């Protein structure tokens, strides 16, 4: 717990420094601790240290942890690539889905006619592919508006903003500047979709400088990941 607390405090301090360097209020940033491959017990330790936002990128693992930790007041963020046939299951426990990149996934997440009247909205980020590889997750930047329009017209979907991962081989800040430009374009369609999910353990400072609101940080806080089970 002591090492975990120290790493968490160090990252929080770095985020605050980056926010002030950007002339921003640190309180407007959400730090999502990515707990991929770590046991539920680590999430309990994080909650005891004041962490509420937790990120997972594999449905089976996320579903099991969300069930085991249902007694905690946690906000679950699904950040991995999502198959359309798993979308409704993910919607049951995830408060926000960060990796929406195609119309079929929007349709799978959207509210159905047979859903109860009190079914909550599904908050989503539209994921951008910042590479030339169509096999990577994310919508091509030029197709963002079309995907956004589809999501905005879908029942039960609330578009929070854009999400991206900085490509290997590119200066992170340059990549995040492109994400910020895409965010500006999205807000021309959806003024409330002002959030930006960007920045991980190695590049979150650059993301903060370019306007990120949601940081997805794993090993810098949790330490080395255990081998996958």
N, C-alpha and C positions, 0 to 999 in steps of 0.2 A: 504493500500500500504506500509506503514512504517513497519508493522510486516512482510509482505511478503519479503520486501527488506532486512530486518535484517536476516531472516531465510536463504534467498538465499546467502547473504554474508557470513554467518557462515558456510554453507555447502561448499561454494567455498573455504573458508580458510582451512577447514578440508581436502578437496581433495588435495589442494596444499601441505599441510603438509605431507599427506600420500605419495604423489608422490615424494617429496624430500626424505622421509625416505626410499623409494624404489630405490633411485638414478635415478628417471625418471623426464622428463620434464613435468610439469603440462599442458603445451600447447598441449600435444599429447592426452589428455583425452577429451572425449565428455560427457557432463552431459545432460542427457535426463530428463526433468521434466515431471513426470507422472501426468496427470491432470484428471484421472478417477473420474467421478461424479461431478467434478467442472464445473461451468458455463464457457461459452466462454469468459465472461468478465474477468475472472481470467487469461486466456491465454493472453488477451490483456495487462493486467498489467505486466505479465511476459515478454512479448515482449518489453514493454517500459523499462524494467530493463535489457535488453540485451540478454534475452533468445531466442534462435532460434529453438532449438531441443525440441520437445514436443512428449510425448508418450501417447498412448491410447490402451486399450485392449478390447474394445467392438466396433464392426463394426458400428452399428447404431449410437452410440454416436460420434465416430470418424468422420464418414462421415458428420454428421450434423455440427460439429465444423469446419471441414476443409472447408466446403462450406461457413459457416458464416464468417470465418476469411480469406477468399481467398485474401483479400487486404493486408495481412501481409506476410512478407517474412519468412515463417516457414518451417521447415523440420519435417514432420510427421513420427513418428516411430510407427508401429503397433506391439505391444508386447504381445498380448493375443493369446489364442488358436483360430485357424482360421479354419472354415469349408471350405472344398474345393469349395462348391457352392457359397461362398462369395468372393473367391479369386480375381476374375477379377474386382469386384467392389472395393475391397481394393487396388488393384494395381493402380486404377485411381487417388487416392489421397495420398497413403502412399509412402514416399520416400524409406523407408527401412522396411522390414518385419523381425522381430526378431525370429519368432516362427515356422520356417519351420522344420517339424519333420517326414515327410513321402513323398514317391515318388509321391503319388496322389496329394499332395498339390503343389509340384514342377511343376507337369504337368499342374495344374490349373492356376498357376502363369506365366507359360512360354508363350512366344510370339506365337501368332497364325499366320497362313499364311495370314489371312485377316486383320491383324493389319497394320496400316499405317507404312510407311518406317521409319518415325522419332519417332516411339514409343520408349520411353526411356527404358534402362535396368532396371530390378527390382533387387535391392540390397537385399540380404537375409543373415540372420544368420541361421545356422543349430542348432536347440535346442537339448541339451542333457538332458536326464532323469537321474538324479543322484541318484534315489531311486530304490527300487526293485518293486515298484508298477507300473505295465504296464498301469494303468488307468491315470497316470499323464502325462502331456504333455512332449514331447521330445523323441528322438530316443535313444535306448540303446547304450551306448558307443561302444560296439562291432560292432554295425551296422553303425557307423558313416561313415566309408570309402565308403560303398556301396551307402549310401544316397548322399554323396559328389560327387561320380562319376556320379550318375544320374543327379544331379544338374548341374555339370560342363558341361555335354553334352547337356543340355537343352537350346534352343534358348531364348535369352533375359534375362537370369538369370545370375547375378554376385554374386558369393559367397564371402561374406565379412569375415566370420569367424564363430566362435561357440558362442552359448548363453546358459546360464544355470541359475537356481535358486538354492541357497544352501538349502539342505533339513533341515527340523526341526530336532533337536536332534543331528546334526553333527556340529562340530566346523567349522565355515564358511571358515576359511583359508585352512583347510584340503580339503574341498569340492572344493574350487577354485583352489587348486593345481592340482586336478584331471582334472579340466577344462583346465588348462594350458597345461597339458600333452596331452589332446585331441587336443588342438590347434596345438601343435607340430606335431601330427600325420596328421592333416588335411593339414598342410603346406607342408608335403612331397608330397601331391597330387597337391596342389594349393599354390604355394609359395606366392602369393599375398593375400591369405586369412588369414591375420595375426591379424585381429581384434578379440576382446573378449568382448562380452556383458555380464556383470556380476556385481553384487553389487546393493543393494537397500538401503533404508534409514538406516537399522540397521546393515549393514555389508559391506558398500562400501569401508571402509578403508582396510579390508582384501582383497577385490577384487583388489584394486589398487596394493597392495603389491604382488599379484600373477599375475599381468600383464594385468588386465582389461583395455580396451580402451574406452568402452561405459558403463556408469553408469546409471541405471534406478531408479531415486530417486523421490519419491512422497511426503509423509507426512512430511518429514524433511524440505521440502521447502514450500509445499502448506498448511501445517497444516492439521487438521483432515478433513477427507472426509465427505461431506454431505451425507445424506441417499440417496441410489439409487432411481432414479425416474422411 
